[in-house]
Amino acid sequence: MKTKLLFATCFLTIGFLKSQNMVTNYSFETMNFCPNSYSQVHACTGWYPAPNDTVSPYSTEYLNACNTGLFGEPDNTWGYQAAHTGVGYMALCTMAPQVTVNYRENIYTSLTTPLVRGNTYSVSMYVSHTDNSQSSTNNLGLKFAMGPSFPINNIAHVYTSIVITDTMNWTLISGSFVADSAYNYIAVGNFFTDANTTTTVSCASCSFNQHGYYIDDISVVLTQQGEGIENHIEGAGKISVYPNPSSGSINVVYTNNIDELKVTDMLGQVVYEAKPKTTNTALTLTNAGVYFITLISGTEMSTKKVIISK
């Protein structure tokens, strides 16, 4: 008998507001029809295969207890796992180099309402490695967008750097995200290239030469309202960051002496800090992603977003 274990790969404690989940059909319970074959994402109401780096006719499997064969729940072609909630979930590959480089089976849906720029959201999902998959990866995560396109560019808003191999339990991936745009779509999967994804062989004797995962219970919940993304206090000097986007090396220029400089990632974690005491400084960020550079000069504070692409 499988049990459900909650393991947070990344979680930040933040203020709680009573809010509803903004993800359409978040636990994959509502159907257009009962799935009866492979690659039937569209059988699940509101969910679609992401258009980036796919190879027809392959796609994600929708699995539901209405099917008593290969596409059911809990027993199905990928293995055996009871849904985290209800009787439906998805099964996707995080990569498949035998198909093509950077092949993905990412899926997406629309949000019930667009995110509000500056608001903080709690973002999460549950995943479980499929029994029949030979290999495992890291980088499973969630990515927001203004439209239904989610490039494989080493950027995700919430993801795990841990290789998930647990086939018995559901693993929670979660984080806090400050919206920098009025995003109205969310995608699930691996948005990092094969070269930037860590893989391990977790079951050499298993039948599928795949990196497969069950996905369930996607959640986006408002936790804090406010201008959290660009905090330009009245009277603050002008901040210049270049190049932006960058491959890692960044120059920061301010109109006044920089007393303190902090760089935080999308989860609010500090990845770099210094006290330059000059009007300009240089720094290097090694990992791809979206970061926020905050400068303090006397009583003034300014924040600037920078994108690192590898």
N, C-alpha and C positions, 0 to 999 in steps of 0.2 A: 504494500500500500504506500503510495507516495504522499508525502506531506508537503506543506507549503512553508518555505523558509523565506523570511524577508531579510534581504541583505542589501544595504545601501552602499553603492560604489562611490557616490558623491552626494552629500546632502548638507544643506546649510539651514540652520534654524532661523526662521524669520517670522515677522509679525503675521498673525493669522487674521484673515477676514473671511466671513462666511460668503463663499462664492461657489458657483456651479462650474462643473467641468465644461470647458469650451470646445472639446473635441467631439466632432460628429460621430455617432455610433462608436463610442470609445472602447467598448468591450466586444465589438463584432457580433452582436446578438441579432440585429435586424437584417433580414435577408431579402434579396430580390428573387432568389430561388435557391433550392438546396444544392450545394456543390456536388458534382458527380464526376469531376475530371481534374486534371492538373491545370494550373495557371488560371484559375477562375476567381481572381480578386474581385471582379465586378459582380460576383454573386452576393457579395456583402454590400449592403446599401451604403452609398456615400464614399466608398474606398476604391482607389484606382492604382494601377502600376505607375510608378514614376517614370517619365519618359527618358531619363538620362542613363546612358550606358547599359541599355537592355539589348537582348538578342531575341528576336521573335523565333519561335512561339513561346519561349520560356518566360515564366513569371512566378509570382508568389502563389502558394496554395491557400485557399480559404477552406477551413476545416470546421465542421459543425456536427453535432450529435444527430441531426436529422438524417445523415448518411450513415448506414450501418456497415459500409465497406471501407475502401482505402482512404476516404476523405471525411471520416467521422471524428468523433471526440468521445472518449479519450484515446481510443485505438485508431491508428491511421498509418498511411504509407511511410511517414517519417518516424514513427515510434509510438510510444504510449505516454500521454500526459493529460491529466484532468485540467480543464480550463481554470484559470485563476478566478474568473467570475463567469457565471453562466455556463453556456455549452458551445461557445464558438471562439475561435482564435485564428491567427495566421501562422504560416510557416514560410520563412524566406531564407535565401542564401546571402551571406554577407560578402562573399566573393566566390568566383569559380574560374580560376585561371585556365582550366581545361576547356572552357567555353571560349573565353577571350580575356585579354588583360582588362582589368577594372570592370568586369561584368558585375552588375548589381541587380538585386530584386527588391529595391526599395519601393515603398508604397506611400500614398499620401491621401489626405482628405482636407476638406475645408473646415475652418473654425466656425463656430456658431456666430461669433462676432469678431471683428478685427481686434488685434492687440492695440493698446494705447501706448504711444511712445512715452517712455519715462516710468511706466508702471512696472512693478516687479511681479513675476509669475513663478509659481512652483510647477515644474515640468517633470513628468515621470512616465515610466512604463515598466512592465514586467516581462522578462525573457527567460527562456529555458532552452538549453542546448538539446537538440533532437537526438534520440537514441541511436538512430541509424546513420548518423553523419560521422565520417572519419576524422574531420578536422574542426578546430575552433579558432575564433579570432577575437581581437579586441575591437574597439571603435564603434560598437553598436550605439546608436544614439538617435537624436531627434533634431530636425532642422526646420526653421521657419522660412517662409518666402512670401513675396507679394503676389506671385502667380505660380502656376503648376509646373515649375522647373526647379530642379534641385541638383546642381552640378556636383560632380565628384572632384572637389577642389580642396580637400583637407580642412574643411570648416564645417562644424556642427555646433549648434547652440548648447546642447547638453549631450554628453556621451561618456562612455567609460573607457579608460585606458587599460583596464584589466581584461585579460583573456578569460571568457566565461566558458567553463567546461561542465558545469553541473547539469546533469540530465534528470536528477531526481526532484529538484525543487525549482521554484520560481525565484529569480533574482531581480531585485528592484534596482533600476537605474534612475536616478533622480538628481535634480539640481535646481538652483534659483537663477532666473533669467530676467534681466532688465531690458525691456523692449526698446530697440533703437529705431523701429519703424512700425507702421500700422499693418503688420503681417496678418494675412487672412488664410494662409495655408500652412499645414504642418506635414512633414514626411518622416518616415521611420526607416532605419536601415544603417548602412555603412557609407559615409560620405567622404571617406579617405581613400586615396589610391592604394592599389595593391602594395606598392613600394613603401607606403607609410602605414601599413597594417601588419600587426604581429599575428602570426599563425602558429598553432601547435597541432600535432597529431594526437588526438585524444582517444581514438578507437581504430587502430589500423585494420582490424578484422571486420569492421562494420560495412554494410552493403553499399552505402552511398558515398562516393568520392566527392563530398560536398562539405560546406561550412554552414550547417543548417541550424535555425533557431525558431522556436515558437515565440509569438508575440501576443501580448494581451494587455488590456487595461491601460490605454494611453490617456494621460491626464494633463491638462493645462488649467491651472486655477490661479486667479488673481489673489495676491497676498498683501500687496502694498501699493497704494496710489501715491503718485508724486513724480516730480521731475528728477528721476534718478539717473538719467543718461547723460545730460550735458548740463552741468551745474555752473553756469557762468554767472557769478555774483556781480551785481551792478558795480561798475567801476573797475572791474578786473581787466588786466592787460590782455593783449592779443597773443594767442598761442599759435605757433606754426610747427607742424610735424611733417617731415619729408624724408625720403619718398613715402607715399601712402596711396596704394598698397606698397608693401615692402617685402623683400625676401628675408629680412631679419635685421639689417642694420638701419637705425633710425636716428635722425637729427631732430633735436627739439630746441626751438628758439622762442623766447618770451621777451616781452617789452621791459620787464623788470627782472631783478635778480631772483633766481629760483631758490627758495629756501628748502623746500621739500619736493620730491618727485616720487610718485607711486604709479606702478603699472599693475592693473588687475585684469583677470580674465573674465569670461562671461559668467562664471559662477561667483564672482566677487572675491576670488582668492588673490592675494598679493603675490606677484611673480617677480617683481623687481622694485627696489626702492633705493633712493640716494638723497643726499643733501648737497647739490652742486655749488650753491652760493655764487652762481654766475648767471648770465642771461642766455647761455646756450650750453647744451650738453649732447653727448651721443650715447646710445645704448644699443644692445643687440638682444633680440628675442629669438630663441632657437626653435620654438614649436609653432607650427601654423595655427592660425585662429584669429579671433576678433578680441582686441584688447582696448582698455581705456587708460589713457595717460592723464593723471591728475597732478597739477602743479599748485603749490601754495607759495605765495609771496606776501609776507606780512599778513594782512587780514583778507587778502584776495585769493580766490581759488578758481581755476579753470580746468575743464576736462575735455579731452579730445579722443575720438575713436580712431584706432589704427588697425589695419588688416595686414596680417602676415601670411603670405602665400609661399609655399615651398615647391 
